[in-house]
Amino acid sequence: MEGGLTHDAIKIGKNLTILCINNSFKKIPAKSIWLSGNPLVSPTTLLMFQLSSISTVSLLINVCFKPLGQSSLVSQIFGGMIFGPSILGHSQDVADTVFPIHSRAIMDVFSGFGIMFFFFEVGVKIDPYLMVCPGRMAAVIGASALIITTGLSIGLAVFLKTSVTMSTSLQNSLILVASSQSLTAFPVISTLLDELKIINTDVGRIALSSSMFSFLIGFSTTSILFSIKQANSHHIYSFLPPFLSVVAFVATNFLILRPKLKKMFTQAVGPKSIDEKTIASIFILVMVSAFISEVIGQHYIFGPLLLGLAVPDGPPLGAAISSKLASLGLAFFYPAYCAVTGLQTNVFDVDLETYYIIGIIIIFTFVVKLIAVILPALCFNLPIKEAVVLALILNARGIVELTFVNLWKDGKQIGNQSFTLVTVSVLVVTAIITPLVRMLYDPTKQCVSEKRSTIHHSNSNLEFRILVCIHNPENIPTIMNILEVTHASEMNPVAVTAMVLIELVGRSTPVLVRTDKHRGETPLLADQVLNSLIQYEARNEGCTTVQSYTSMSQFQTMHDDICRIAIDKRANVLILPFHKKWAISGKIESTSSPIQNLNINVLNKAPCSVGILIDRGILTGFTSVRTSQLKFHVAVLFLSGSDDLEALAYSFRMGKHERVHLTIIRLLVSGDENAKDFKFDNNVIHEYRQANKENDRITYEERVLTDGLCLSSYMSSNLEHYNLILVGKTHQDSPLLHGLGEWNECPELGVMGDMLASPYLKTKASVLVIQQHKLRGKLLGKNMRFLRSKSSSIYPELPTKIICQGAKTDSFYISVDGSRHSY
């Protein structure tokens, strides 16, 4: 080879090659193409080319496979197989140029470092308490999935060894292959659930907890087996030193290191409070722990995984470590290890005998695990469909199985044929399971309401249920003002449920808990919210009930928790903070795209009406309705449509509060007086005004406008003195809105809501943009119209009428006295 690095490869037999390299660690400068040289002659250049090629090809395959519902693991393994002897590497010229034999050692070392830090990050995100105490259902399912599957699959392997003629290499591999297929690994399940976006669902939570417990049993058993392997004789006492060294290592991590780290970082707040020296020290500990693992006879990933478990999960330390490793680990190290495994697979080396024997074990193990999960799940009253989905998820294969087969291959415990088939089985099983789960399980169905849950349709003599969501302490004052003016009374009490939403960082397991039952365990914000609610309940004793929940989850799936609580509490309205935060100067201080996406997901899937709160409370110093002597001015902008009716219903409820001055501003277009929508809206507004005619704090005004320019001009100059403005999200088609939608920056607010959210609007008022809940499949259309008597919410004895008779609908509405009026 050029540059003084020479090697000789001598092939001995079918699967063994002896490689002799001289001066292998000497640095060789790369030669550019302009000097007629080969840039790949340098080990560094070759490694960069290999990694970039694998990453690029894997990314392209992932783009192609994603529409088919495939996991990224499939593309990563397949990306390695493309360069391996199964496809491109089958050509000797390509193999010698792109992935020559002498480069394998460098790739193995690099991928080894990658997998070491990957398992460390996995350990950091796990709460050891949840591994040990996952709950009865998860423990039974996890233990059943591992113990029954392992016992029966190993039993089959022993039977095949004794009754079927096979090669010695295959005979020695069978039990290990059966063991690898029986694993239920938490890192694999967590990654799959995250990709499927079902980690917050009931099935996702059970799968996570079950895999944690199963992983704990498997991890402990593997450590014991490694210790037994280190015994230098068959005497039982020779097993004790290796075993006791493992016990001492575990005890050091959990009894000394973990309490020390907890004490050191108890006062730190947020990942940014952890300095670079701390992170560097932790990373050094990772390598030290890997070295100690090898010294005491364990695999080098044992120490980093154990160290990760010892590091307190979540903020501040766990979150800081995760933020440093997440992108590098998941985007680079993890794919590199999968690809290196794929590089070593050669489907052309596998003979027919190995195919059918190992194929029998793989299929048998898959079916046994399905049964071992489904039966206990059914015993715990899990629906059959969800039990099948759970069994499919716990059958997933991934990085842990690949790690074990690589370890056994390096230790000459399994042959190349068995290694190839196990790797291919990981690829095939994952490729089958992922789209199957997507097809069988729709997480949005748990958010479907069987009846409309709105403010407009709520019964005035029953409890009014409201769910409020909070991201940070700045949300609390304005939210409490809205709760205060919602007007709780003995005749119409208010049930408030608050959800503190915290992004899941440095943890794998999402958390949804009652704050009052876990005080001291939840973040400080959750306690602040609970204290505010307790004070609110005390001020309105006998008229309100309060509950508070804390949800720690990823923003991509947080809407599942919100909708789940809304369903459980049968909320009439759900209020979310807007994703933009105002500064005291009146300008936008910060914007959060994840919160915006969360709001959009909730709007699309919520089982009740939804309000998005644009909070400008900081501009007025967060004036409290309860303590201020000033009146609280509320305005509702009414154009047309069901969302405006919902805003109108909420505003009249607020108008009953003794400190609230309510102004109903009806926006009209000249010439619409004879339209059916106009007449219907007119009747509804009339009913409200009649029901509240004794309230002199409610005023009604009409504004006749001609176009969008007039509307914009009116809103810019006439809304300065209000504290709160309510408006519907969507409206019936109107000349006032023509052309304004093109300037809409926040579609989740609708046209008028977006205008009211502008920092250039001359007002300090907070804005509540409301979307009325509609049953799926029963939306408004040309030939189907939901006509409601507003009086049904004021006078509950008058039923709500739903007219759906096709194009020739006889439209009418019921007045307070029960008479029928056609229009």
N, C-alpha and C positions, 0 to 999 in steps of 0.2 A: 504494500500500500504506500501511497505517496507520503512524503514528509517524514520518513524515518519510522513510521508506525507500520509494522508488518504483522500479519497474522496468517495462520494456517488452519484451515478447517478440515478435519478428517472425519468423514461420516462412517460410523460403525453401526451396522445393522439398520433397522428401519427408523427407529426413534431416538437414537443416541448420536450426538455429534460432539467431538472433542475439539475445542477451540483453543489454539495457542496464540497468545498475543505478546509481542515484545514491545517494551517501552510504551505500554498502553496509557500511562498517565501523563505522558509528555504533552504539553500544549502545542497544538499544531495550528498555525495561522491559516485562516480560510483564504483560498485563492479566488479572486473574482472572475467573472466570465470574460472580462476584457483582457485578462492575462492567459486566456485559454486554459484556465484551471477549473477544478471541480470545487464549488463552494462547500459541498457536503463532506469534504475531507476532514474538516474540523469537527470534533465531537460536539462542541457548543453549538455551531451552526446546524449540525445535523439534528440535535435535540430540538432546537427552536423550530426547524422545518417540520419535524415529526409532530410536535405538539400543535402547531398552527394548522397543519393539514388535517389531523384528527379532529380538532375542535371545529374547523370550518365544515368539514364533511358531515360531522354529527349534527351541527346546527342546521345545515341544509336538509338533511334527512328528517330532522325534527319538524321543520317547516312543512315538509311534504306529508308527514305522518300525522300531524296535529289535527287536520280536518277529519281524519279517520278515527279520532278519539284515542290515539295512542299515547302512552307515557313516554317521557323523555328518556327513561332508562332503555327503552327499545332502540331508539336512535343512537344512543351512546355506545351500546354493545355492538349494534350493527355497523356503526361507523368504524370501530376497530376491526370488525370482521372483514370489511371491504379491503383493508390494507393487508389483512392476514392471508395465510395460505389457502383459505376457503374461496377467495375471489381474486383480487389483483395479485396478492402475494403468491398465488399458485404459479405465476410466471417467475422463474428464477431471476431473470434480469431485473424485474421490478423489485423483488424482495431484496436483492443485493444492493440496489441503488437507494431505495427509500428506507427500508428497515433491515440493514445488514445485521448479521448475527452478533457482531461485536458491540452493537449499540444497545442490545437488549438489557445488559447489566445497568447502564445508565438510566434507561427508561424504568426499569424495575425499582431502582433506588428513588427516583423522582416520584413515581406513583406510590411507593411505600410511605414517603413523607406525606404525600397528599392524603392517603387513607388514615394515617395516624392523626392528623389534625382534623379530619372529617369526623372520626369517632370521638375525638375530644369535644368537638362542638356539639355532637349528639348528646354526650354525657352532660354538658353544661345546661342544655335545654330541658333535661329530665328532672323532675322532682322525685328524689328517692323515696319520699313518704308514699307517693302515689304508686310506686312500683311495689312496695311492701303491702300497702293497704288499698287495693284498687276497688274494693267493693265486692260483695258476695257474687253477684252475677258475672262480673268481669273475671274474677278469680276462677270460678268454675269453668267458664268457657275457655279461658286461657290455658288452664291446666289440662282440660280435656283435649284441646287442640294439639298440645305438645305431647302429653304422656301417651294417650291412646294412639295417636298417629305414629309416634316413634316406636312404640311397642309392636304394633302390627306390621309396620313397614320393615323393621329389623327382623321380625319373625319371618316375613316373606323372603327377605334376603338370605337368611340362614337356610330356609327350605330350598331355594333355588341353588344355593351352593352345594347342597348335598344331593340334589336330585337331577340337576342338569349339568351336562358336560360343558365345560367352558375353559378358557385360558386361565393360567395362574394369576396373571395381572388383573383380569376382570374379577376373578374370585376374591382376590384381596381387596378389591375396591367396593364390592357390593354393599357391605354394611355402612361404610362411610357415605356412599351415595344415598342410601336410604335415610341416613341421619340428616344429610343436608336438605333433603326434600321435606323433612318433618319440622324444620325450624319455623318459628313465627317471630320474626324480628321486628322490634319496635321502629328502628330507623327506616326500614322498608315500608311499613304500614303508614308511618307518619308522612313520609314523602309522597306516597300514593294518594292519601286522603287530601293532602295539601294541593296536589295537582287536580284532583277531582272536585275540589272546592266543597267538600262535604264534611270537613273536620269538625264543624259546629253542630252537625245534626245528631240525632239520637244514635243512629248507627255508627257515625264517626266517633262519637265519644266512647261507645262500648268497645269498638274496634281498637281504639288507642289504649284504653285501660287493660283490655284483655292481652294485647300484644306486649304491653309493659310487664305484666305479671309473667307471661310466658317467656319473655326475654330474660327476666330475672332468673327463672328456673334454669333455662338453657345456659345462661352465662355462668351461673354458679357450678352447674354440672361440668361444663367444659373446663373450668379452672381446676376442679378436682381431678378430672381425667388427665390434665396436663401434669398435675402434681404426681399422680400415680406413674405416669410415664417417666418421671425423673428418678424414680426409685431404682437404686443400683443393685437390688437383689429382690428375691421373691418374699423376703421376710417382711411382715407388716410394719416393723419399726422403721424400715428404710423409707417408707412413705411419709413418715411424720415430719422430717426436716423440710422437704419441699412444701408440704401442706401448711406447716406452721409459719413458714416464711410468707406465704400468701396471706394467711390470717393477720400476721403482723403488718403487712403492707396495707391491707384493707383497714385495719384498726388505726394506723397512722393517718390515713387520709380522712377518715370520718370522725375520729375522736380527738385529733389534734389539729389537723389542717382546716377542716370545715368550720369548727367553732372559731378558730383564729380569724379566718377570712370574714365570717359573719360579724365578728366584733369590730374588725377594722373598717368595714364598709357600711355599718349600720346608719351612720349619720350622712353618708354620701347621698346626693339626690341626682338621679339621672345618669346616663352613660357618660356624659361629658365631664362629670366630676372625677372620672377615673383617668389618671395621667398615663402618659406613654411608658413611663418606667414600670408601672404596675403591670401593664399589658405585656411588656417585654419580659418581665420576671415570670409571669405565668407561662409564657411560651417556652421559656427555658425549662421551667418545671415539666412541661409536656415531654420534652426530649429526655430529661432526666428520668421521668417515670417510665418512658419506653425502654430506656437502658436498664433500669432496675428490673423491669418485667422479664427481659431476656436473661438477666443474671440469675433470677430465681426460677427460671425454667418455663415461664409463660410466653405467650406470643406478644410481640412488641405493641400491639394495639390494646392489650389488657390494661397497662398502666395509664395511657392517655384517657381511655374510657372511664376508668375508676377515678382519675383526677377530675375529669369533667363532672362526674356525679358528686364529687366532694365540693366543687365550686357552687356557691348559692345561685340558684337559677333566678332569672328575671333581673330587673334593675336593682342596683346599678352595675355590679360587676358582670353578671351573666349577660346583660344586655350589651355592655361595652365589648365583651369578648365576641359575642355573636355578630355584632355590627362589623367587627374587624375581619372575621373569618367567613361570614355568610357568602359574600360575593365571590371571594377567591375560592372558597371550598366548593360551593355548589356549581359555580360556572367554570372551574378549571380543574381542581384536584379530583373531584368526584368523577367527571367525565373522563379524565385521563386514566384513572384506574379501571373504569369500565372498558375503555377502549383498549388498554393494554391487555386486559383479559380476552377481549375479542380477537386481538392480534394473534393469540396463541392457539386459537381454535382452528382445527383443520378437519372439515367434514369428510374429506376424501380419504382420511386415514382410518375411518371407522368401518369395521366390517359388519356384516349382516347380523352375526351372532350377538355382538355388543348392542346393536340397535334394538333388537327385540327384547333382550333380557333387561337392559336398563329402562327401555320404554315401558315394560310391564311394571317395574317398580315406581316409575314416575307417575303413571296413570293411576295405579293402585293407591299410592300415597295421597294424590290429589282427591280421589273419591272418598277415602277414609277420613281425611281432614274435613271435607264437606259435611259428612255425617256427624263427625265428632263435634262440630260447631253447631249444626242445625238442631240436633236433639236437645242439648242443654238450653239453647236459646228458646226453643218452643216450651220447655218446662218453665221458663221464666216469663211465659206469656208474650213473647215477642212475635209479632205477625209473621206468617210463613214467608212472605216476600222479603221482609227485612232480614229474617234469619238466613235466607239464601244469599242475599247481598253481603251480609256479615261474613258468611262462610267463604264467599269468593274473595273478599278483601283480605281475610286472614290467610288465604292461600297464596297471596302475592309473594313473589321472589324478587331478590334484588342484591344490593351491595354486600349484605352479610353472607349470603350464600356464596357469592363470588369470592369473598375473602377466605372462607373456609376451603373451597376447592383449590384456590391458589396455594394456600398453606399446605394442603395435602399433596398437591402436585410437586411443590418444591421439596417436600420431605419424602418424595418417591412412594407415598402411600397409595396413590391412585395413578393409573396410567393416563397417557395422552387421550386415548379414546374415551375413557370415562369422563375426563376433564372436559372434553369437547361436548359430549352429550349433556352434561350437567349445565354447562354454560348456555347451550342452545335451549335447554328446557327452561332456564330463567327467562330467556328471550321470548320463547313461544308462550309460556304460561302467562307472562305479563301482557303480551300482545293480545291474548284471549280475554283475560280478566278485565282489563281497563275498559274497553268498549262495552263489555257485558254489563258492568256496574253502571256505566253511564245510561245504558238502555233500560235497565230494570229499576233504577232508583232515581226518582225526581225529587230533590230536596225541597222544591218550591211547594209541594203538595202539603207539607206540614204547616204552611202559612195560609192555607185556603180557608176562608170563613164561609159557613153555610148560609149566613144571612147578613144583610147590610148592617154595618156598625158605624153610625155617623152621629154627628151632633144634631143634624136636621131631623133624624128619625128617633132620637132618644126620647124616652118618656119623662115628662116633667116631674112625675111623682116617684120616679125611681132614681137610684144612685147614678150620678154622672161620673164616668170613669175616664181618667186622663193619664197618659203615659208621657213622661218628659225624659229626654236624653241630655246628658251633660258630658262635655269633653274636658273642660278646665274650670278653675274657680271663677273666671270672669263670666261664665254662663249663669252662675247661681242667682245674682240679684234680679236680673230681668225675668228669669224663669219664675222666681218666687213672686214677683209682681203679677205675672200672668195668672199664677195659681190664686193669688189673693183676689184679683178682680173677676175670677171665674165664678165667684159668689156661691159659697157653700151655705146651705141653710138646712134646717131640720126637715123641711118639706122636700128639699132636693139636695141631699148630701153629695159630697164629692169624694171619690176615692182616687188618691194620687199614688202612682207608682213611678219611681225615679230609677233611671238606669245610668250608672256611671260607666262611660265607655273609655276603655284604656287599650291602646295598641299593644298587642302581644309581641314583646321583644325579649329575646333571651330565654324563651320557654317554647316547648313543643306542644304542650297541652293547653287548650283554651279553658278558661275558667268562667263559670256563671254561678254566682252564689248570692244568697241573701246577706246583705251587709250587716244587719243587726245580729245575725247568728255567727258572724265571723269577724267581729270587731277586733282590731289588733292585727289581723291577718291581711286585711285589705289595705290599699293605698290610702294616704292621708286625705285625698280628695273625696273618697267614698265616705269617710267619717264626717267631713265638713258638710256634705250633702245630707247625710242622715240627721245631723244636728239641726240643720235648717228645716228639715221636714218635721222633726219633733216639735220645734218651736211653732211652726205653722199649725200643726195639729192641736197644740195647747191653746193657741189663740182662737181656734174654731172648734172648741171642745163640743163633742156630740154631733158635729156636722161633717166631720172629715175622718178618713182613715188614710194612713200613709204606709208605704212599703218602699224599700230601696234595694236595688240589686247592683252588683258589680260585674261587668262583663269585660274580661281580658281576652281579646281575640285579634286576629288579623282583620284589617279593614275590609279585605275582599270578601270575608265571610261573616262579618259582624252583623249584617242585616238579618241573618238567620236567628241570632239571639234576640234581636229587637222584635222581630215578627213573632217569635215563639212566646215571649212575655206578653205581647199584645193580644195574642190568641188566648193565653191562659187567663189573663185579667179581663178579657172581653172589653178592651178599651174602646171608647167612642172616638177618641182623637189621640194622635201621637205627635209630639212636638220635637223637632230636631233643630239643633243650632246650624246656622248657615256656615259655609266653609271659609268665609272671609271674616277677618277680625279687624275692627276699627281701632285707630289710634286716637288719642285725645285731641289731636289736631283736626280730626275729621277725615283724614285720609286712610286708605287701606294699609294696615300694618303688616298683615300676613295672610297668605292664602294656602289652603291645604287641598290638593287634588284628591288624596285618598278620602277625605271627609266628603267632598263633593260626589265622588263615585258611590260612597256609602249612602248618601241621601237619595241619589237616583235609584239605587237598588231597593231602598225602602219604599220609595214612591211607587215602584213597579210591582212590589210584592206584598205591601202592607195589607193586613186584614181589617183595617179601619181607616178612617179619615186621617190625613197627614197634614201637619203644619210645619213649614220651615221658618224658623225665627231669625230674622236679620236684626242682630242685636247692636243698637247704637247707645246702649245705656251709659257707656263711658263718657259720652258727650254731655250728659246731664248729671254726671257724678253718681250714677246708679241710685237715683232718688227712689226711696221706698214709698209705696202707696200707703203702707200702714202708719208710718211715722210722719210723713209729710202733711202739712196743713193745706197744701194746694190741691186743687182738683186734678184728677187724672183724666185727660182728654183722649178719647178713643174715637177713631173715624173708621167707617167701612165704605170702601169704594165699590159700588154695585153697578155692574154693566149688564150681564145676563149669564145664564148657565147655572149648572148644578153646583159648581165650585163657589160661585158668588152667593148662592143660597146657603151654602154651608158657612161661609164667612158671616153672612147676615144672621144666621141662627146663633152663632157664637157671640156676635156683638150684642145681640139683645139679651143674652144671658149675662154678659158683662155689665150691661146697662142697669141691671138691678142692684149693683153695688152702690152704696151711698156716696162714695167718692168719685164715681165715674160719671163723666159727661159724655154722652154718646151722640155722634153726628152721623146720620146716614146720608151719604152723598150718592145720589143716583145719576149716572151719566147717560144722557139720552141723545139720540140722533133724530134730527128733524125729519118727519115723514114716517116714523116707525109706529105711530100711535095705533094703527089698525092691525099690526102683526100679532099672531097668536102668542108668540113668546112674550111680547110686551104686555098683553092682557093677563097672561098667567103670572108673570112677575108682579104686575100691578096688584093682582088679587092677593098674592102671598104677602107683599109688603103691607097691604091694607090690613090683613089679618093680624100681623105683628103689631102694627100701630094701634089697632083696636084693643088688643090684649094688654098693651102697655100705655093706654091713654092717660092713666093717672100719674104716670112718671113724667114730671116736667124737666127731667135732666136729659131727655131724649129729643133730639131735633131732627127734622127731615128736610132735605133740600134737593132740588133737581138742577142739573146743569145740562143745558142743550148745547152740544158741540157739533162741529161739522166734519172734522177729519182728525188724523193722527197728530198733526201739527198743533191743533187747538188743544188736544188732550195733553200733549207734552208740555205745552205752555201753561195749562191750568195746574198740572201736577207740580211744576217747578215753582209756582208762585203762591200756592194756596194751602200748603200743608205744613207750614212752619211751626204752628203752635200746638200740634198734637204730640202726645206721648207714645201712642200706639196706633198703627194703621193696619186694618185687616183687608185683605183682598183675595179673591179666588185665583187659582192658578190658570185655568183655561176659561174661555168665554165662547159664546156663540159668535158666529162670523159677524163682524161689525165694520162699517167704514172707518170707525175710530182707530182700528188696529191695523188697517191696511198699510203695508210697507214697514211697520215698526218691527215685525218679526225678523227682518234681515239684520237688524242691529242687536239681536238678542245674544248676550254673552253667556247667560246662565239659563239654559232651556228648562231646568227643573223648576224655575220660578214662573214660567210663562212670560208673556209680553209685559203686562203691567207690573208684575212682581219684579221683573228685571229692571224696569225703569225706576221703581221705588228703591232698589238696591244700589243705584248708582251713587258713587261718592260725590258727584256733582249736584245732586239734588239738595235744594236748600231746606233741609229739615233735620232735626235731631231725633225724630221719632223712630222707634223700633218698628219693624214690619213683620206681620205674620201672614205668610202666603199659604192658603189652605186648598188642599185637594180632597174632594169628597170621595169616600169609598164607593166603589162600584163592584158588584159581583161579576166575576169573570164569566164571559159569555153572555152577559146581559147589559151590554153597554148601549148607550143611546144610538139610534140609527134612524134612517128615513121612515122605515115602516114599523119601528118599535119605539115606543115613547113611554118613559116612566113619569107619570103625572102624580104628584103627591099633594095632598092637602097639608099645607103648613100647619093648619089648625090641629092636625093629628098629634103634633108634638106638644101643643099647648093644651089641647083637649083630648086626652088619650082615648076617650070612648069613641072618637070618630076614627074609623079605620083608614089606613093608607090604601089608595087605589092604584093598581098597576094595570094600565090599559095596553093590550097587545093584540090587535085584531087585524093587522095587515094595513094595506094602503088606505082602506076606508074606515079608519079608526074614528069612533064616536068619542071625541075628546070632551072631557068635562072635569070640573073640580067641585069638591064638596065644601061648602061654606060652614061657618061656625054653627049656624042653626040647622044644619043637616040638609039644606036644600041643594038641588042639583042645578048647575049652571053650565050650559054648553057654550063652546066658543070655537 
